[in-house]
Amino acid sequence: SYVLTQPPSVSVAPGQTATIPCGGNNIGSKHVHWYQQKPGQAPVLVVYEDSGRPSGIPERFSGSKSGNTATLTITRVEAGDEADYYCQVWDTTSDHPRDVFGTGTKVTVL
Amino acid sequence: EVQLVESGGGLVQPGGSLRLSCAASGFTVSTNYMNWVRQAPGKGLEWVSVIYSGGSTYYADSVKGRFIISRDNSKNTLYLQMNSLRAEDTAVYYCARVRGSYLNWYFDLWGRGTLVTVSS
């Protein structure tokens, strides 16, 4: 089955930049989406289709992709950005399409 | 207001059954691809099932043969019938709507979730 790999944690000081990688085989051929989840809350879409930003999401959140890695970048990090972040794609290599989430990265603001 | 509201979670014994509901407002369930996603305590997100607008249904291997996704168009509601429940099914269950191009979908709308606990 298709696997998306993320580092368990990333720490960043306020005002600095956080980068969260998401690795997957042939990820370049797929659209990657990103979600932010704060404790006790449902996930929120922050980037769609590799680099799109939904209405209401700050420009500080951006997505990119290179080779077998997609990256979520958060610039000018704020305390309110502390959360778990998940990448997501649809796996079309199996007998039927199925959704796949990354392992998740906890962003800690120092 | 466009929203999803789950209900039906609770405590159930191993081997038991439970039916979750997800009431939609502000849009039509039957014309969208609707999903269930779950999250075990302290763990990551796991996709469970999808129902296409045309009615086709698909499941994660971990629940195939035990869970059934369905919808009631008259009530604009999505369901998840969960049978033969196991301790590892303990999780918060979210319903979520899909958007995007075919097979590049993303979840643009989520409910707040309902907790299912499987324990004796």
Interface residues (C-beta under 8 A of the other chain):
Chain A: S1 K30 H31 H33 Y35 Q37 Q41 A42 P43 V44 L45 Y48 E49 P54 D84 Y86 Q88 W90 T92 H96 P97 R98 D99 V100 F101 G102 T103 G104
Chain B: N35 V37 G44 L45 E46 W47 V50 Y58 A60 D61 Y94 R99 G100 S101 L103 N104 W105 Y106 F107 D108 W110 G111 R112 G113
